[in-house]
Amino acid sequence: MSTIKSSSEDLTLNADGSNEVKFQINAVEKASINSSGLFTSTTIDATKLTGNLPAISGASLTGVGGAWTVITSQTASASSSLDFTGINSTYSTYAFVLSDIVPATDTTELNLLTSTDGGSSYDNSSANYYFATLSLDDAGSAQNTYTGSGYTAMRIIGSAQSMGNASGESGSAIVYLHEPSNASTTTKCSWTAGWINQTAKNLIGVGSGRRDSIADVDAVRFIQSSGNITSGKITMYGIATS
């Protein structure tokens, strides 16, 4: 056995210039450190690792299908709308997690609008969107399926029964935006939502919708059917597919 060690001072291995410090076993390189400090190893035993991993971007990971990467979050404070831009082909699916959205105006709905110009404008004219939703209340009663045909927005929370804004009343949802950068088809959304209406009933709803015209979508807006969004948080994620 050969040993290189130092018991009372630093041990220095030096490679001049741009050369590397190489580690070999039986004349086969197993690891190296280059002049920039980058450590490369043919094998790392993850069971031996301790400590904290540094923050990394999920967009840099490969071979991890289904990973959710946080892109941005917005918290409402008497907000007229919450807008999310920067949607592009990096992800084929985007997810928006809506937490405890409280409307300023009682008996209203939370809607979604789309943009094709980076958020400079949002489509909100008649016949811009088609969608359908179905909800169930806490008494076990199924609400009428609300089918939007030629509507001004996609209705995410409060489809058959509206949202309440009294103490303890709010709405939450997960909204998926599918293939938004595909300009050869209509961009589609799907969602699940839970909320408390103006009479303190708890409801669950599911829905899907699409914009009417064929175009890419590069921004979305969440907005109440009337009035501001008093409070709540929306986080945008990109979902990796490979």
N, C-alpha and C positions, 0 to 999 in steps of 0.2 A: 504494500500500500504506500502510495506517495501522498504527502500532505504539504500544503502551503497554508501557513497560518500566521497570525500575529496576535500575541497575547496582551500587549499593552499599548499598541498604537495602530493607526489605520493601515490597512493593506491596500496597496495601489497596484492595479493592473492597467498599464498604459499602452495605447496604440496611437502612434503619431499620425497627424494629418487626417485624412478621410478614411483611414483604415479602421477595421473592426476588431473588437475583442471577441474571439471565438472560443467556444467550449466544445471539446471533442471527447468521445469515448471510442476506443479502438479505432482511432483515426477517422471517425465519422462525426461530422458536426452535428451537435444536438441543440445548440443555442448560440446566439450572438448578440452583441450590443454595438450599434453603429455610432458614428460621430455625433449624431443628433440625440443620442440617448434612447433610441428605439430598441426595445428588447424583443427578439424573435426567438421562439422556441418551437421545436417540432411537435412537442407534446406538453400539455399543462394538465396536471392532476387537480381538478377543481375541488376535490374533497379536502385538499390541503390548504386552500385559500382561506384567509381570515380578513377581517376589516371590512371597510365599506367600498363599494364600487363607485367610481366617479360618475357624474351625470353624463348620459349619452343621449343622442337623438335617435328615436326609434326609426326615423327616416333613413338612418345609416345602416340599419340591420338588414340582412338578407336571409332568405330561407326561413322567415318567421311569419308564416301566413296567419292572418287574423289578429295581429298585434295592433292595439289601439295606441295612437300617438296623440298626446294633447297638443293642439295647435294654438288655441287662445281661449280665454274665458271673458265673459262680460257680466257685470252685476248691475241690475236695474236699480235706478233711484229716481222715481218719477220720470222715467224715460219714455219719450214718444215712440221709440222703437229700439231694437237691438239688432245691429247689422253685422254680418260676417262676410268679409271679402277674402281674396287670396285663394279661392277655390280653383284648382287646376288639375292637370293630369297626373300629379304626383300620386294621388289615390283614386281608385275607381269608385270607392264608397266613402262618404263622409257621414259622421254621426254627430248629432247635437243632443246633449243631455240637458234637459230643462228641469231645474230644481226649484220648487216652491214659488211659482210665478203667481203674483197677486195683482189683479187688475185694479186700477184706480176707480173704474166705473163698474158698479154691480151689474150682474146679468149681461155679461159680454163674453166674447170668444177670443181666443188667441189664434191669429192667422199667420200664414207663411207666404211671402212673396219672393219671386226670383228676379235676378238681373242678368243681363247678357253683356253689360258694358262696365263691369268691375264695380258696380254699386253706384254709378252716377245717376241711374234711374232704376225703378223697380216696376214690373208689370202689375198694374192694378185696375185694368179696364175690364168691362164685362166680356165674358167668354174667354178670358185668359187661362182659366184652369178648369180641370175636371177632377172630381174626387168623390169618394164614398166612405162613410164611416158607420160603425155600429157600436152601441154602448149598452151597458148593463148597470142598473143601480143597486144599492145595497139591500133593497127589498126583493131582489131577484127578478125584477121586471126589466124585460128587454125594451130598450127605447127604439123608436123608429129609425130605420136606416136612413141616414141623410145622404142623398146623392146629389152632388153638385154638378150641374151641367151648365157650362158657360158661366162660371162664377168669377168674382173679382179677386179671390185668394183661395188658398187651401186652408180649411178650418182644422186646426190641430187639436186644440183643447176646447171643449164645450160644444160639441157638435149637435146633439139632440137636446141637451139641457145645458144652459150657460154656466159660466163660472161665477162664483160668489166672491165677495171681497170683505166679508165680516171677519172678525178675529178667528184665526184658525182655518180660514177657508183659502185654498190656493190650488194650483195645478202643477203637475209634473209630467214629463214625457221623455221618450227617446225617439228622435226623428232621424231616419236614414235618407240620405240623398244619393241616388244610384246613378253611376256613369254620367256625372254632370258635364264632363268635357267632350262627350260624344255629340258632335254637332249634326250628326245624320239621323238622330232620333229625338223623340220628346223626352225630356228629363223627368224621371219618376221619383216619387217619395213614398215611404211607408212609415208608419208610426204606431206606437202604443202610448196611451195616456191614462192618467188617473187624476181626478179632481173632485172638489167639493162644490156643489152648486149653491145657488142663492137661498135654498131652503135646507141647507146643511145635509143634503144627501151625498153619499160617496158614490162616485161613478168610475167605471173603467171603460175605455174606448179603444178601438183599433181602427186604422184607416189606411187608405192609399190614395194617391193622386198623381196627376201629371200636369205639366204646363201644356197649353193647347198647341203652340207653334213649335216647330222643329228648330232647335238652336242649342248651343252650349249654355251652361249656367256657371257663372264665376263669382256670384255673390247671392246671399239670401238675407231676408229681413223678417224678423218676428215682430208682430204689431197687433195690438188689441183691435177688435172691431170698432171700438169707440173708446176714447180716452187713453191715458198713459199706462205704462206698466209701473206699478208702485214699487215693487221689489221682486227679488228672485235672481237666479243665476243661470246662465247658459254657457256650456263648455263645448267647443268644437273639437272633434277628434278626426284624424285620418286613419282609415282601417287598411292595413297592409294585406295584400292578397298573395304575396310571395316573398 
